Amino acid sequence: MSSSRVIKSFRQLLNESKEQSRRRLVIEQIISAMSLGVNLSPLFADMVKAAQTTDLVQKKMIYLYICKYAEENKELLILSTGTFQRDCQSQDPLVRGLSLRSMSSLMNKELVEYMAREIKKGLMDRSNYVRRIAVLATVKLFRVSPELVLDTEIEKKLYSMIAEVDPYVSINSVVALNEILASKGGISITQKIIIHLLKRFHEFTHWGQSIVLGLVANYAPQSEQECLQILNLLDNYLKSGNTSVILSVSKVFINLINDLPNLRNQIYDRIKNPLITLVSCSGDEMAYPVLKHIYLIATQLPNLFANEASRFFIKGSDPTYLQEIKIDILCEIVNKQNFKQIIFALASYVINSSLNEHISSYCIRAIGKIASQLSSYFDMVIDYLMEFIELDIPHIVEASMIILKDVIRLFPEQSLEIVLPELKRLSEIIHTEEAKVSLIWILGEYGEKIDEGPYILEKFVETFSEESSEKIKLELLTSVLKMFFKRPPESKKMLGVILHEATENSNEPDVIDRGLFYYRLISTDINKTKSIVLSEKENFTRFTENDPLELFEILMDEFNTFSVVYKKPYEQFKRIIHKNEEEEEEEDDDSSTDSSSFSEEELLDQIQQNVNGLDINQQNQSQSQNQQNSQEEQEIELEPKFNLEPSEFQNKWMNSSHNLNFDFELDEELDKESFEEILKENNFQVMASGLIQSTIKIFCYGKDISSNQIGLFQLLITGVNVKLNAKGTNPQFLKLFAEYIATVLTE
Amino acid sequence: MISGILFINELGKVLISRIYRQDITISFIDQFKIKVLAAKKTTNPIKHVEGTTFCFRRIGSFFIVAVTKKNINAALVFEFLNTIIEIFKGYFGEKFNENTIRTNFSLVYELLDEIIDFGYPQTTETDILKLYITRENQRQTKKSKESVKQISIKATGVIGWRQEGLKYSRNEVFLDIVENLHFLVSNSGKFLKSDVFGEIIMKSRLSGMPDCKLGLNDKVLLDKRSGGKRTKMKNTRGGNTPIVIDDVTFHQCVKLSKFDTDRSISFVPPDGEFQCASYRVTENVKKPFKVIPIVKERGAITVDVKVTVISLFSENLFAKNTVVRIPTPPNTAECVITTQTGKAKYDPQINCIVWSIKRFQGKEELSLSAEVNLIRGKQSVWSRPPISLDFTIPSYTSSGLRVRYLKVVEKSITEVVKWVRYLCVSKGTFQVRI
């Protein structure tokens, strides 16, 4: 599993490199190999040894390494304690902090005593940087052995540290206690703590403020007076520039409503504007949870946002998930005043060809939903649906027919007046499966009310044998049978045909079965069959797919969490803690090697070249110490009059050992001539160029004066996108070269 | 809290994974690849998989993902991701990409370790972070008792966003008021939607700990000053007409309590550039342009279009890079366009006539007419999407917001050079129905 050659090469490099800057480079290579997914666990002992450095940069990287491979090297871990302990005594608070944070992150049972001792010291440290790290380390200690933290000095100490001047220490103490005491319901939120935290609220970072607000939301104020105080104090923070803070304040406000029911409307009014502003001012990702919260509030108080409908109109540039939620909100806030505005907007989305099919169907469903809420306007809805059907665009017809059917189920009497006369025409223009099914259902249920009803059905029966859709066949069977009982003379023949076709000439078992079933029913007792087929249907007013109202009440309690986004109470989506964690860990090992799609050879090459490249530099330039660390700073300077023959170029192009692809974007579009000009100005030599459709293709090369390296490259430019393919013999140089080209072109 | 932060590219290769809490495993990250990257439909930015939530944002060719097992506040996670991106931009430049991440592995890890501890966000102010992050040899050479002391002071200081002891020989403040218009106008010129989203961006190079006070022509403030007497005096003089701000948010440094009591915006600014405030105005906003569209369908195969654009702002001003996009039916074959000013051509990809005018002087009237020939055949409905405009007008605000004064108080500063600029922008969000 481990790439032994890579390990060996690293180990050798570690031992050989005495100079600090060189060691640092080696360790950097180890970390990047680790990130690529190479298992470097066998280097553990070497790395622990290397940790005794005074260079903080190296130390940070080594500690990162130790944390990553500690699990696999339990027996060697004890070696590292010496280093950790020594670093915890360091003069530099950064080193003390780093050591404490890394050691506690190991969360290792063997080290628990050392950990506890250093944490206790850390809590008393003179640097607040170290103290704040120590505070969070207590949680890690708690995870390893709860008894060392719960009901001990540490717990008491943490409570007292909430009062510390340093805002980070204070906030971290709050979160630490909250986690440690999670089983007891979290930190005990006393009036004293709340007052203390709110008094210095402005000192905290946004993250800290969000955490404090989380506590305040769970706090039950003692009196109405106190409620109002909190309300007034936090009101300012609805103007915070941070979405998280605004939503957290909103949650506190909503919770306070329980204590101040008479202020309910005013409170919602306060949070309305900030939320609307957030939607328009944040990025798409952020707007999404905000809109979900607005939706939730809208389910409780539809009128709150009723005058703001236009803010939830969708934009063509919105991603689909924002469009969906905006439409959902529009459905909730619709009322008699804004009805026309909203329906008009939704209808225009349906026919707007720049929106995708999914959204136009979604809008049609929304229109149907609105009809079910505002029954007095159903005729306008039906008009729209009929218009959509005439557009003859498959997905629109499909969705519209389904909704038309649902509207008829809701308001049969009124809507049939409008729809029935149109049925014949509809039957001629409808082609898609679901739409046909809906139409056939309407015909079966209400078709007898118009003269031509049975004949429209008959048309469908005529093509029954050619019909490939099982759904249509089944629906047709049922509808014809219904029609038979209502208009027997006209339907008798049709029923005979369809039963024959279904039982004798069908391939679908369900169709055959249904046909046989009906046939036997009729032949057993025709009157009973009639009463079964035409049984009375219950009237209904609400579709089951509409969400239950209780759900939203639960969600209001879980305001400002993922529950609102998922529209599910936490209970429903939290997962029970894994039963077989060990299994998962095994998987872990496998996949970490699976997912790393590197070739060992390549990597080894790369590492060696990276480090060897350094040697070359060292030879070439004696004062190169700085350059080792920051190779990017190396300047490329090209020889002005360097020239290659085309054949030489081709030869080098074909035979270069290294290849590098690099994509970047330009600030503005340029034409071919200006590209060549820029390249020439910077001493690149253009070998060939051409225009293929709208893509500019340029072959170019250049020679660096200081390193004598030659680089070849090809540019493919489409608009502002540039694909660069560079070739050469030294990867290190190639990288610099590519970056140089990119900077030349982008500047 | 946040269990881990990942950087994953489009192909599902993990560039960086930093796991802070051991409640998730590396193998679980594959779920992100399966459920988000491999999913055919574009999913929303919050994805739930077996009790774990992935929140992600795309940047160029890769994703930055926060993973959590807890039921936490989604806005906080996204704010945090945005902050990470801002910090990275500060370190790696505006256009950081996969390659920058790869070449700076260890710095990325260093940053990810300082800004978050055990899943809880810590210091995210770039200025303060610089004290903890030790790139190159800087620390070894410069490390002195002084800087160690600084860390303690800095992290404790109530003013977390500003370093102490800054010194500039020339003290300067730049204020940019940038307004983004989101207008929808009916074809008769009536407002259907008039949202102005403004930002006040301040860039300062000031010594010491300056107290700044910013005065705007905000109606509530002016009313308060004059005891409500001036409310009925409309349009007194250009800059002093009070405006009604619907909603405003401020940077952390603005003392909100002061704003609440006397509507004054006072603050100690962070060094360099920051967004001081953002606001929204919807009432009494001015249209920079009047657009008169005439679209007539002549028979089944021709549409006549005539669009007149009149600039309503003062003749001393001008709009830069104005682009008017006039939609045509989807079955457009060709457009015969005539106009005296600017360049115009038909772009079949977006089904629009694109008319661009480099410099649009104030109080000017330009028009374009076109004959649009359609492809005969399948007749589909044309939804008549609105005309949209792009433009940038320097020294103009649609809301009428003006800076009345900017005071800087700091002992060590004798003179401050102040610059105030106004900019009104639309990126296709100024729309006119046809």
Chai-1 contact restraints between the chains, C-beta under 6 A:
chainA,res_idxA,chainB,res_idxB,connection_type,confidence,min_distance_angstrom,max_distance_angstrom,comment,restraint_id
A,E28,B,S106,contact,1.0,0.0,6.0,A-B,restraint_1
A,I31,B,F105,contact,1.0,0.0,6.0,A-B,restraint_2
A,I31,B,S106,contact,1.0,0.0,6.0,A-B,restraint_3
A,S32,B,F105,contact,1.0,0.0,6.0,A-B,restraint_4
A,S35,B,F105,contact,1.0,0.0,6.0,A-B,restraint_5
A,L56,B,T134,contact,1.0,0.0,6.0,A-B,restraint_6
A,L56,B,R139,contact,1.0,0.0,6.0,A-B,restraint_7
A,V57,B,T134,contact,1.0,0.0,6.0,A-B,restraint_8
A,K60,B,E110,contact,1.0,0.0,6.0,A-B,restraint_9
A,M61,B,S106,contact,1.0,0.0,6.0,A-B,restraint_10
A,L64,B,Y109,contact,1.0,0.0,6.0,A-B,restraint_11
A,S127,B,S152,contact,1.0,0.0,6.0,A-B,restraint_12
A,N128,B,A155,contact,1.0,0.0,6.0,A-B,restraint_13
A,N128,B,T156,contact,1.0,0.0,6.0,A-B,restraint_14
A,Y129,B,I151,contact,1.0,0.0,6.0,A-B,restraint_15
A,Y129,B,A155,contact,1.0,0.0,6.0,A-B,restraint_16
A,L136,B,D117,contact,1.0,0.0,6.0,A-B,restraint_17
A,L136,B,F118,contact,1.0,0.0,6.0,A-B,restraint_18
A,D166,B,T156,contact,1.0,0.0,6.0,A-B,restraint_19
A,V175,B,Y120,contact,1.0,0.0,6.0,A-B,restraint_20
A,E203,B,V158,contact,1.0,0.0,6.0,A-B,restraint_21
A,W207,B,P121,contact,1.0,0.0,6.0,A-B,restraint_22
A,S210,B,L76,contact,1.0,0.0,6.0,A-B,restraint_23
A,N236,B,L256,contact,1.0,0.0,6.0,A-B,restraint_24
A,N236,B,D260,contact,1.0,0.0,6.0,A-B,restraint_25
A,K239,B,V248,contact,1.0,0.0,6.0,A-B,restraint_26
A,K239,B,T249,contact,1.0,0.0,6.0,A-B,restraint_27
A,K239,B,F250,contact,1.0,0.0,6.0,A-B,restraint_28
A,G241,B,T249,contact,1.0,0.0,6.0,A-B,restraint_29
A,G241,B,F250,contact,1.0,0.0,6.0,A-B,restraint_30
A,G241,B,H251,contact,1.0,0.0,6.0,A-B,restraint_31
A,N242,B,E79,contact,1.0,0.0,6.0,A-B,restraint_32
A,T243,B,A75,contact,1.0,0.0,6.0,A-B,restraint_33
A,T243,B,E79,contact,1.0,0.0,6.0,A-B,restraint_34
A,S244,B,N73,contact,1.0,0.0,6.0,A-B,restraint_35
A,S244,B,A75,contact,1.0,0.0,6.0,A-B,restraint_36
A,S244,B,L76,contact,1.0,0.0,6.0,A-B,restraint_37
A,S244,B,E79,contact,1.0,0.0,6.0,A-B,restraint_38
A,L247,B,A75,contact,1.0,0.0,6.0,A-B,restraint_39
A,N273,B,D247,contact,1.0,0.0,6.0,A-B,restraint_40
A,T277,B,D247,contact,1.0,0.0,6.0,A-B,restraint_41
A,T277,B,R280,contact,1.0,0.0,6.0,A-B,restraint_42
A,C281,B,F197,contact,1.0,0.0,6.0,A-B,restraint_43
A,C281,B,S278,contact,1.0,0.0,6.0,A-B,restraint_44
A,E285,B,P45,contact,1.0,0.0,6.0,A-B,restraint_45
A,E285,B,R57,contact,1.0,0.0,6.0,A-B,restraint_46
A,E285,B,F78,contact,1.0,0.0,6.0,A-B,restraint_47
A,M286,B,F78,contact,1.0,0.0,6.0,A-B,restraint_48
A,Y288,B,N44,contact,1.0,0.0,6.0,A-B,restraint_49
A,Y288,B,P45,contact,1.0,0.0,6.0,A-B,restraint_50
A,P289,B,A74,contact,1.0,0.0,6.0,A-B,restraint_51
A,P289,B,A75,contact,1.0,0.0,6.0,A-B,restraint_52
A,S310,B,K193,contact,1.0,0.0,6.0,A-B,restraint_53
A,Y321,B,N44,contact,1.0,0.0,6.0,A-B,restraint_54
A,I351,B,V381,contact,1.0,0.0,6.0,A-B,restraint_55
A,I351,B,S383,contact,1.0,0.0,6.0,A-B,restraint_56
A,N352,B,S383,contact,1.0,0.0,6.0,A-B,restraint_57
A,L391,B,V381,contact,1.0,0.0,6.0,A-B,restraint_58
A,N560,B,N73,contact,1.0,0.0,6.0,A-B,restraint_59
A,T561,B,N71,contact,1.0,0.0,6.0,A-B,restraint_60
A,F562,B,T53,contact,1.0,0.0,6.0,A-B,restraint_61
A,F562,B,N71,contact,1.0,0.0,6.0,A-B,restraint_62
A,F562,B,A74,contact,1.0,0.0,6.0,A-B,restraint_63
A,V565,B,I46,contact,1.0,0.0,6.0,A-B,restraint_64
A,V565,B,A74,contact,1.0,0.0,6.0,A-B,restraint_65
A,Y566,B,H48,contact,1.0,0.0,6.0,A-B,restraint_66
A,Y570,B,N71,contact,1.0,0.0,6.0,A-B,restraint_67
A,F573,B,H48,contact,1.0,0.0,6.0,A-B,restraint_68
A,K574,B,G51,contact,1.0,0.0,6.0,A-B,restraint_69
A,R575,B,E50,contact,1.0,0.0,6.0,A-B,restraint_70
A,R575,B,G51,contact,1.0,0.0,6.0,A-B,restraint_71
A,E584,B,T25,contact,1.0,0.0,6.0,A-B,restraint_72
A,E587,B,S27,contact,1.0,0.0,6.0,A-B,restraint_73
A,D588,B,T25,contact,1.0,0.0,6.0,A-B,restraint_74
A,D588,B,I26,contact,1.0,0.0,6.0,A-B,restraint_75
A,D588,B,S27,contact,1.0,0.0,6.0,A-B,restraint_76
A,S591,B,S27,contact,1.0,0.0,6.0,A-B,restraint_77
A,S592,B,I26,contact,1.0,0.0,6.0,A-B,restraint_78
A,N629,B,E136,contact,1.0,0.0,6.0,A-B,restraint_79
